[in-house]
Amino acid sequence: MYETHFPKKRYKNTLSFLRKHIDTSQPILDLGVENPFTQIMRDHGYTVANTQGEDLDVNIEEVITSDAVVVTAFEIFEHLLAPFNVLSQMKAEKLVASVPLRLWFSKAYRSKTDEWDRHYHEFEVWQFNWLLEKAGWKIVDHATWAHPVNKIGVRPILRLFTPRYYIVYAERIRTA
């Protein structure tokens, strides 16, 4: 089990936040391909299905046809040009999503070896909140945490205390 030894600090924080808000009886559609955190969720009793790596800017069929009660999206929305489309059209009643925050001392992430691994958005808290609200979600809870790195320099020192990740639990707003 991963309780005492998580490979990444964000996994521990993400699981703690997920367990606070989502019961293991509620099926989850996790946006993105299976990854190490998918297995962590399963190891802790969650029933998880993943999307298959399709470009969610142009193909959201699996998201809009899913009967999952909960959608999770851990560091996914920053890779989409138009996250509003997915957020506004999914049927799930609950959302747990995390995004990297924009850091004033660092440029947006872009992989030098993988053309798909880049961030179109690195949000400020207010921007992600606004996106969720505009897409029909009410934020019930949120948290942030820093992401220290094992390097020497001014930026690594700033990363010790500057929040890098933002996570929210939101519920769908139903209009009459």
C-alpha positions in Angstrom: 0.0 0.0 0.0 1.1 3.6 -0.7 0.1 5.0 2.7 3.6 5.3 4.2 5.7 5.7 1.0 4.3 7.8 -1.8 6.5 8.3 -4.8 5.4 12.0 -4.9 4.2 14.5 -2.4 1.3 15.5 -4.6 0.0 11.9 -4.7 -0.3 11.9 -0.9 -2.0 15.3 -0.9 -4.3 14.4 -3.8 -5.4 11.1 -2.2 -6.0 12.8 1.1 -8.2 15.5 -0.6 -10.0 12.8 -2.7 -10.8 10.7 0.4 -12.1 13.7 2.3 -14.8 14.3 -0.4 -15.5 11.1 -2.4 -16.8 7.8 -1.1 -15.3 4.7 -2.6 -18.8 3.6 -3.6 -18.9 6.3 -6.2 -17.6 5.3 -9.7 -14.9 7.7 -11.1 -14.0 8.7 -14.6 -10.4 9.9 -14.5 -9.5 12.1 -17.4 -6.2 11.0 -18.9 -4.7 7.6 -19.5 -3.9 5.2 -16.7 -1.0 6.4 -14.6 0.5 5.6 -11.2 -2.2 7.6 -9.4 -4.9 5.5 -11.1 -3.4 2.5 -9.3 -3.2 4.4 -6.0 -6.9 5.2 -6.2 -7.8 1.5 -7.0 -5.5 0.4 -4.1 -7.6 2.6 -1.8 -10.9 1.1 -2.9 -12.0 3.4 -5.7 -13.6 2.1 -9.0 -11.8 4.0 -11.7 -12.1 4.1 -15.5 -9.8 6.3 -17.5 -10.1 8.0 -20.8 -8.0 6.5 -23.5 -5.6 9.4 -24.4 -7.9 11.0 -27.0 -7.5 14.7 -27.6 -10.2 16.1 -25.2 -10.3 19.4 -27.1 -11.9 17.7 -30.1 -13.2 14.3 -28.8 -15.2 14.4 -25.6 -17.6 11.5 -26.4 -16.3 9.3 -23.6 -16.7 12.1 -21.1 -20.2 13.1 -22.1 -21.5 9.5 -22.3 -19.9 8.3 -19.0 -22.3 7.4 -16.2 -19.6 8.0 -13.6 -20.8 10.0 -10.6 -17.4 11.6 -10.2 -14.9 13.0 -12.7 -11.3 13.4 -11.6 -8.8 15.4 -13.6 -5.3 15.6 -12.0 -3.1 18.0 -13.9 -5.1 17.6 -17.1 -6.8 20.9 -17.8 -3.6 22.8 -18.3 -2.9 20.7 -21.4 -6.2 21.6 -23.1 -6.8 24.6 -25.3 -10.4 24.8 -24.3 -11.1 23.1 -20.9 -14.5 24.8 -20.8 -15.9 22.4 -23.3 -15.2 19.3 -21.2 -16.2 21.0 -18.0 -19.5 22.3 -19.2 -20.6 19.1 -21.0 -19.7 16.3 -18.6 -22.7 14.7 -16.8 -21.0 13.9 -13.6 -22.3 15.5 -10.4 -19.0 15.8 -8.7 -15.5 17.0 -9.8 -12.1 16.7 -8.1 -9.5 18.5 -10.2 -6.0 19.8 -9.7 -4.0 22.2 -11.8 -0.5 23.6 -11.7 -0.5 27.2 -10.6 1.2 29.9 -12.6 4.5 30.9 -11.0 5.7 34.4 -11.4 9.4 33.3 -11.3 9.1 30.4 -13.9 7.8 30.1 -17.5 5.0 27.7 -18.4 6.1 24.1 -18.7 6.9 22.7 -22.2 8.7 19.4 -22.7 11.6 19.5 -25.1 11.1 15.9 -26.2 7.3 15.4 -26.2 5.1 17.6 -28.4 2.0 16.8 -26.4 3.5 17.4 -23.0 3.1 21.2 -22.6 0.9 23.6 -20.7 -1.4 25.9 -22.6 -2.6 27.2 -19.3 -1.0 27.6 -15.9 -3.7 29.1 -13.9 -4.0 31.6 -11.1 -6.5 30.5 -8.5 -9.1 33.1 -9.5 -8.8 32.0 -13.2 -9.5 28.3 -12.5 -12.3 29.2 -10.1 -13.9 31.4 -12.8 -13.6 28.7 -15.4 -15.3 26.2 -13.1 -18.1 28.6 -12.2 -18.7 29.6 -15.8 -18.9 25.9 -16.8 -21.6 25.3 -14.2 -19.7 24.1 -11.1 -19.8 25.3 -7.5 -16.5 25.0 -5.6 -17.1 23.4 -2.2 -13.5 23.0 -1.0 -10.0 23.7 -2.3 -6.4 23.5 -1.2 -2.9 24.4 -2.4 0.5 23.0 -1.8 4.1 23.8 -2.7 6.3 21.6 -4.8 9.9 21.7 -3.5 12.7 20.4 -5.8 16.1 19.0 -4.8 18.2 21.7 -6.4 20.2 24.7 -5.3 19.3 28.2 -6.4 16.8 31.1 -6.0 13.9 29.3 -7.8 14.2 26.1 -5.8 14.1 28.2 -2.6 11.0 29.9 -3.8 9.4 26.5 -4.6 9.7 25.6 -0.9 6.9 27.9 0.1 5.2 29.1 -3.1 2.0 27.1 -3.9 2.4 25.1 -7.1 -0.7 22.9 -7.1 -4.3 23.9 -6.7 -7.0 21.2 -6.1 -10.8 21.7 -5.9 -13.8 19.7 -5.0 -16.8 21.0 -7.0 -20.4 20.0 -7.4 -22.5 20.5 -10.5 -25.0 23.5 -10.3 -28.4 22.5 -11.6 -30.5 25.2 -12.9 -34.3 24.9 -13.1 
